[in-house]
Amino acid sequence: MMSKSEEVMATKRHKRHKKNRALICAFCAFLWLIPSVGCRRDMQDQPKIKPLRGSTFFADGLGSRQPIEGTIPRGFLRDDNPEFYTGKKSGAATASATPAQQQTANAQQPAPNTQTGAQQNLFPDDVVEFPIPVTQKVVERGQSRYEIFCSACHGLTGNGDGMIVRRGFRRAASFNDDRLRQAPVGHFFDAITNGWGAMPSYAPQIPVQDRWAIIAYIRALQLSQQNAAAASASPAPSTSPSPTPVAGGHQ
């Protein structure tokens, strides 16, 4: 058994340990509160740029930064099939020319007399043949994309009389004109990719594969409209008078 003095000493040690534990817990709580309070203040007050919102920090007033000119995402170098990705022949000198520069160059070319001359003189760098196999599935895909992106201006028949043209917008090019019937497929790809005249670029909206599908449908549309025009222009077949019926027989 402990003596009275030992009991007093044990009681004091217990109170001291209890007090120390309380101080340690309070100190740990204090350390836990300091970073949480500091982070909340920093996240509320720190200057930041929100995506797609204007900013006075940059000279152009845009918060989002554009990639450096010539930047190519990993896996999109596209040097293995330039005809498919550009619509230009391999090694074409004007493959990197802007649409305005190409239109100026085209305007300086002499007017062709044949379809082959039109393709060589007006569009010397554009591919003439499709770089993909044209199947029924491709044409059907092109029809659906054409009706979404192209018919508003060029019309369902390709005559350049789409709905917005009927509402007052300037008339779009007709795919059924001889100039565009004779144009190579690469010209249409260039127009979709880079824009042409009043037509803006549709590269952000239409993937490369769908651009060729649309062009395949335009070729089918041109052929159908050409056949319809030829049929309407052909003279009506002459009708010969019916033979005189013969009594007692069937004609």
C-alpha positions as a printed NumPy array, in Angstrom:
array([[   0.   ,    0.   ,    0.   ],
       [   1.074,    3.549,   -0.856],
       [   1.636,    6.065,    1.817],
       [  -0.267,    9.321,    1.939],
       [   2.626,   11.278,    0.444],
       [   2.912,    8.83 ,   -2.452],
       [  -0.811,    9.148,   -3.152],
       [  -0.483,   12.93 ,   -3.262],
       [   2.446,   12.694,   -5.692],
       [   0.546,   10.237,   -7.919],
       [  -2.463,   12.543,   -7.993],
       [  -0.291,   15.509,   -9.012],
       [   1.371,   13.468,  -11.792],
       [  -2.033,   12.381,  -13.123],
       [  -3.292,   15.979,  -13.199],
       [  -0.098,   17.101,  -14.894],
       [  -0.397,   14.405,  -17.604],
       [  -4.04 ,   15.246,  -18.144],
       [  -3.173,   18.92 ,  -18.538],
       [  -0.373,   18.101,  -20.988],
       [  -2.702,   15.971,  -23.069],
       [  -5.184,   18.826,  -23.215],
       [  -2.457,   21.252,  -24.33 ],
       [  -1.263,   18.837,  -27.019],
       [  -4.793,   18.37 ,  -28.379],
       [  -5.344,   22.131,  -28.44 ],
       [  -2.049,   22.68 ,  -30.242],
       [  -2.86 ,   20.022,  -32.861],
       [  -6.271,   21.583,  -33.441],
       [  -4.597,   24.951,  -33.893],
       [  -2.167,   23.506,  -36.445],
       [  -5.088,   21.898,  -38.306],
       [  -7.017,   25.164,  -38.508],
       [  -4.14 ,   27.286,  -39.84 ],
       [  -3.813,   25.673,  -43.328],
       [  -7.556,   25.288,  -43.822],
       [  -8.181,   28.96 ,  -43.115],
       [  -5.233,   30.001,  -45.306],
       [  -6.32 ,   27.879,  -48.297],
       [  -9.87 ,   29.179,  -48.136],
       [  -8.656,   32.768,  -48.213],
       [  -6.231,   32.125,  -51.094],
       [  -8.823,   30.328,  -53.246],
       [ -11.318,   33.113,  -52.713],
       [  -9.015,   36.055,  -53.261],
       [  -6.316,   34.871,  -55.68 ],
       [  -6.444,   36.295,  -59.238],
       [  -7.364,   33.674,  -61.831],
       [  -8.588,   33.341,  -65.409],
       [ -11.77 ,   31.398,  -66.045],
       [ -12.033,   29.452,  -69.325],
       [ -13.798,   31.202,  -72.233],
       [ -14.003,   34.458,  -70.268],
       [ -12.401,   37.751,  -71.235],
       [  -9.347,   39.055,  -69.442],
       [  -7.51 ,   42.362,  -69.353],
       [  -4.217,   40.612,  -68.636],
       [  -3.557,   39.795,  -72.314],
       [  -3.486,   42.318,  -75.122],
       [  -6.173,   40.557,  -77.193],
       [  -8.616,   40.562,  -74.269],
       [  -9.034,   36.772,  -74.31 ],
       [  -8.541,   34.617,  -71.267],
       [  -7.872,   31.403,  -73.179],
       [  -4.623,   31.163,  -75.101],
       [  -4.422,   29.953,  -78.685],
       [  -1.821,   27.286,  -79.506],
       [   1.393,   28.439,  -81.136],
       [   1.108,   28.598,  -84.922],
       [   2.144,   25.309,  -86.449],
       [   1.369,   23.312,  -83.294],
       [   0.327,   19.74 ,  -84.135],
       [  -1.251,   17.443,  -81.523],
       [   0.476,   14.155,  -80.868],
       [  -0.692,   11.573,  -83.386],
       [  -1.986,   14.167,  -85.888],
       [   1.125,   14.831,  -87.968],
       [  -0.733,   13.557,  -91.067],
       [   2.317,   13.275,  -93.288],
       [   1.526,    9.709,  -94.345],
       [  -1.435,   10.586,  -96.631],
       [  -1.381,   14.263,  -97.669],
       [  -4.007,   13.75 , -100.402],
       [  -6.527,   12.546,  -97.826],
       [  -5.879,   15.313,  -95.276],
       [  -5.319,   18.267,  -97.63 ],
       [  -7.003,   17.436, -100.939],
       [  -3.753,   18.448, -102.649],
       [  -1.362,   16.41 , -104.73 ],
       [   1.805,   15.268, -103.006],
       [   4.484,   17.961, -103.188],
       [   2.079,   20.636, -104.459],
       [   3.759,   24.035, -104.357],
       [   0.633,   25.904, -103.281],
       [  -0.592,   23.413, -100.711],
       [  -0.003,   25.951,  -97.955],
       [  -1.448,   28.928,  -99.826],
       [  -4.374,   30.753,  -98.309],
       [  -7.785,   30.604, -100.062],
       [  -7.438,   34.268, -101.102],
       [  -4.029,   33.597, -102.655],
       [  -5.326,   30.533, -104.439],
       [  -8.364,   32.382, -105.787],
       [  -6.063,   35.123, -107.101],
       [  -3.876,   32.534, -108.787],
       [  -6.924,   30.822, -110.255],
       [  -8.224,   34.118, -111.649],
       [  -4.977,   34.57 , -113.59 ],
       [  -5.326,   31.224, -115.317],
       [  -6.705,   31.122, -118.9  ],
       [ -10.222,   29.851, -119.41 ],
       [ -10.196,   26.15 , -120.311],
       [ -12.02 ,   24.584, -123.232],
       [ -12.273,   21.012, -122.018],
       [ -12.9  ,   19.29 , -118.734],
       [  -9.286,   18.092, -118.549],
       [  -8.064,   21.61 , -119.225],
       [ -10.327,   22.984, -116.49 ],
       [  -8.889,   20.616, -113.959],
       [  -5.293,   21.307, -114.946],
       [  -5.493,   25.089, -115.373],
       [  -7.893,   26.253, -112.672],
       [  -6.993,   23.737, -109.98 ],
       [  -3.528,   22.378, -110.777],
       [  -2.732,   21.211, -107.248],
       [  -6.076,   19.637, -106.313],
       [  -6.487,   15.879, -106.456],
       [  -8.755,   14.563, -109.189],
       [  -9.599,   11.155, -107.726],
       [ -11.02 ,   10.293, -104.328],
       [  -8.386,    9.179, -101.811],
       [ -10.984,    6.859, -100.215],
       [ -13.147,    4.076, -101.659],
       [ -16.556,    5.514, -102.551],
       [ -19.231,    3.078, -101.419],
       [ -22.975,    3.338, -100.937],
       [ -22.424,    3.727,  -97.197],
       [ -20.036,    6.641,  -97.799],
       [ -22.525,    8.365, -100.119],
       [ -25.362,    7.901,  -97.609],
       [ -23.178,    9.364,  -94.879],
       [ -22.348,   12.265,  -97.182],
       [ -26.037,   12.88 ,  -97.846],
       [ -26.834,   13.158,  -94.141],
       [ -23.884,   15.523,  -93.539],
       [ -24.762,   17.545,  -96.66 ],
       [ -28.34 ,   18.058,  -95.508],
       [ -27.072,   19.256,  -92.119],
       [ -24.232,   21.566,  -93.131],
       [ -24.641,   22.398,  -96.841],
       [ -28.305,   22.385,  -97.859],
       [ -29.098,   25.616,  -95.988],
       [ -27.07 ,   27.528,  -98.604],
       [ -26.656,   25.219, -101.604],
       [ -30.134,   23.688, -101.488],
       [ -31.198,   20.058, -101.491],
       [ -30.565,   19.805, -105.238],
       [ -27.291,   21.76 , -105.186],
       [ -28.618,   24.697, -107.223],
       [ -27.498,   27.313, -104.679],
       [ -31.066,   28.13 , -103.628],
       [ -31.057,   27.019, -100.002],
       [ -33.429,   28.319,  -97.373],
       [ -31.232,   31.188,  -96.189],
       [ -30.801,   32.272,  -99.816],
       [ -34.579,   32.421, -100.124],
       [ -34.601,   34.567,  -96.993],
       [ -32.303,   37.207,  -98.521],
       [ -28.735,   35.902,  -98.147],
       [ -26.499,   36.075, -101.22 ],
       [ -26.915,   33.187, -103.621],
       [ -24.562,   30.282, -103.073],
       [ -22.619,   28.544, -105.821],
       [ -24.543,   25.972, -107.836],
       [ -22.917,   22.564, -108.015],
       [ -24.752,   21.997, -111.3  ],
       [ -22.83 ,   24.716, -113.165],
       [ -20.305,   23.423, -115.678],
       [ -17.494,   25.12 , -113.743],
       [ -18.102,   23.008, -110.651],
       [ -19.058,   19.885, -112.576],
       [ -15.606,   20.004, -114.129],
       [ -13.814,   20.96 , -110.889],
       [ -11.748,   18.183, -109.278],
       [ -12.782,   16.716, -105.964],
       [  -9.815,   18.389, -104.261],
       [ -11.352,   21.803, -104.94 ],
       [ -14.452,   20.933, -102.93 ],
       [ -12.279,   19.625, -100.106],
       [ -10.302,   22.883, -100.127],
       [ -13.513,   24.942,  -99.993],
       [ -14.91 ,   22.951,  -97.064],
       [ -11.61 ,   23.049,  -95.181],
       [ -10.504,   26.652,  -95.752],
       [ -13.66 ,   28.417,  -96.905],
       [ -14.24 ,   29.989, -100.319],
       [ -15.636,   33.442, -101.038],
       [ -18.468,   34.15 ,  -98.606],
       [ -18.387,   30.552,  -97.388],
       [ -16.569,   30.12 ,  -94.048],
       [ -14.353,   27.203,  -93.11 ],
       [ -16.21 ,   24.119,  -91.893],
       [ -13.088,   22.298,  -90.716],
       [ -14.027,   22.595,  -87.   ],
       [ -17.487,   21.134,  -87.611],
       [ -16.817,   18.458,  -90.243],
       [ -14.118,   15.77 ,  -89.816],
       [ -11.888,   14.896,  -92.761],
       [ -13.643,   11.603,  -93.483],
       [ -17.045,   13.313,  -93.58 ],
       [ -15.736,   15.995,  -95.946],
       [ -14.904,   13.337,  -98.523],
       [ -18.273,   11.703,  -97.907],
       [ -20.01 ,   15.027,  -98.626],
       [ -17.999,   15.427, -101.825],
       [ -18.981,   11.918, -102.916],
       [ -22.626,   12.846, -102.42 ],
       [ -22.126,   16.113, -104.346],
       [ -20.795,   14.092, -107.282],
       [ -23.854,   11.838, -107.116],
       [ -26.085,   14.914, -106.859],
       [ -24.434,   16.494, -109.894],
       [ -24.925,   13.323, -111.899],
       [ -28.574,   13.048, -110.94 ],
       [ -29.3  ,   16.683, -111.781],
       [ -27.428,   16.43 , -115.075],
       [ -29.478,   13.406, -116.088],
       [ -32.686,   15.173, -115.051],
       [ -31.751,   18.248, -117.121],
       [ -30.918,   16.085, -120.13 ],
       [ -34.218,   14.251, -119.844],
       [ -36.19 ,   17.491, -119.65 ],
       [ -34.327,   18.953, -122.643],
       [ -34.894,   15.931, -124.904],
       [ -37.877,   16.243, -127.282],
       [ -41.024,   14.368, -126.408],
       [ -41.505,   11.161, -128.405],
       [ -43.885,   11.528, -131.32 ],
       [ -47.154,    9.676, -131.047],
       [ -48.414,    7.863, -134.103],
       [ -52.145,    7.743, -134.748],
       [ -53.944,    4.689, -133.525],
       [ -54.705,    2.164, -136.193],
       [ -58.243,    1.921, -137.448],
       [ -60.046,   -0.679, -135.414],
       [ -61.085,   -3.767, -137.279],
       [ -64.513,   -5.08 , -136.525],
       [ -64.607,   -8.328, -134.672],
       [ -60.963,   -8.227, -133.535],
       [ -58.732,   -7.005, -130.661],
       [ -56.121,   -4.282, -131.144]])
